Amino acid sequence: MDFEGIDLYLLAKTVHILSSTILFGTGLGIAFFMLRSYFSVKIEEKAYAAQNTVVADYIFTLPAVIIQPISGALLVHLGGFAWTDYWLLATYAIYVLVGCCWIPVIWLQIQLKQMAIHARETKTALPERYNKLFQIWFLLGWPAFIGLLIIFYLMVAKPI
């Protein structure tokens, strides 16, 4: 479709690619800095990483998570794809799986942030709960990242 010289399909595709890049890149960056902070002995570093992780998720990840299905639906519609193509059905399912991992991760990050800030402000050690929640956070990241990689493949290859 052409809207006054603008190809809507190419616009939707560009938005979709950019938001997927932000989603994956921000997630990778967050994971890197949170993991690095976990091995630091400095509570200030843990608190700083956790605080900025939560902010980055709200500023970058959340909008990308919302934009992805909207731009994806536009691509399916404008591209003339069947909503029930195998690769699309697999993409929908994996996206839901990724979301099911990401939603508790948000809660975990907020908990980790609050514990780190409390420990920093009270000059006390982190509770053991911090380590347990961090391990859950780390484990939930794997299916989310692998799922996004599979979605990237499905978007590029569009296997039947």
N, C-alpha and C positions, 0 to 999 in steps of 0.2 A: 504494500500500500504506500501511496505517496501523498503526503500532506503538505502542500505548498512547497514542493522541492525537497522535503525531508522524507527519507525512506524510513517509515516507522519500524519496519523489521530490523533494519541495521541499528537504529537508535535503541530499540529494546535489547538487541543483542549486545551492544556496547555497554549499556547499563547492567545487563546480566553478568557480563564478563567482569566489569569493574567491581560490582558488589560481591561476586564470588571471590575475587582476588582479595578484597578487603576482609571478607569473612575468613578465608583461609590464612591470609597473612597476619591478621591481627591475632587470630587464635594461635598461630605458631609463635609469634612474638610474645604473647602473654605466657604461653607454656614455657618458653625459654627463660624469661625473667623470673617467673614464679619458681621454676626448678632451680635456677641459680641461687635464688634467695633461700631456698630450703636448706641448702648446704652451707650457707653463711652462718657464722656464730653471732653476728651482729643483729640484734633485734630491730634496729633502725632500718636495716636493709630489708628485712622481712616485711616490716610495716609499710615501707615505701613501695615495695613491689606489689604487695596485696592491695594497697590503696589505689595505685595506678592501674592495676589489673581490672578492678571493679569499674573505674572511670572509663577505661578503654573499651570494656564490654558494652557499657551504656552508649558511648559516643560512636563507636565503630561497628561492633558486632551486632548489636540489636537492630540498627537500621538495615544492615546487610541481610540479616535473617528475615526481615519483613519484605525487603525489596526482591529477594530471590524468587519466592513463589509468584509474586506479581509479574515481574519481568519474564519469568519462565512461562507463565500462563499466556502472556502476550506473544511470546515466541511460538508456542504451540499453536495458538489461534492464527497468527499472521503467517506462520510458516506452513500451514496446512497439514500439520502432523495430526495423526489420530491420537486422542487422549489416552487410548488404551494400548498404544504400542508398547511392546515388552520393555524396551529400554526406558520409556517414560514411567511405566508402572514400577520398575525397579528403582528408578530415581526417586519417585514419591515415597516409596517404602523406606529407602535409605535416609532420605531427608528427615522423615519422622523419627527414625532411629537416632540420627544425629541430634535432633531436637530433644529427644528423651534423655540423651546424655548431657546436653548443654544446660537444660533447665536446672537440674540439681547442682551442676557445676557453678552456676551463678550463686545459688544459696551457699554453697561451700566456700566460694571466694569471699562472700560477705562475712561469713563466720570466721574465716582465717584472718581477714582484715581486722575484724573487731578484737579477736584474741591478740593479734600482734600489736595493735594500738594500745590495748589495755596493758599488756606486758611492758611496752615501751614507757607508757605514762606512769605506771606503778613501780617500774624498775624491778619487775619480777620475771621469773622464768615462764616460758610458754607452758601451758598445761599439756599433758599427754594427749588430750583430745585433739590438739593442733596437729600432731603427727598422724593420728588416725584419719582425720578429715582430709589432710593433705594426700595421704595414700589413696583414699577414695577418689579425690579430685584427679590425681594422676592416672588412676585406672580408667576412669570415665573418659579421659582425653583420648585414649587409644582408639576405641571404636568410632569416636567422632571424627578423628583425623583420617583413619582408614576409610570410613564412610565417605568423607569429602573427596578423597582421592579416587574412589570408585565412581562417584558422581561425575568428577572431571572426565574420567575415561568414558563414561556413558554419554556425556554431552558431546565429546569430540567424535567418538566412533559411531554412535547411534546404531549399535548392533540390533539386528532384527530379533 
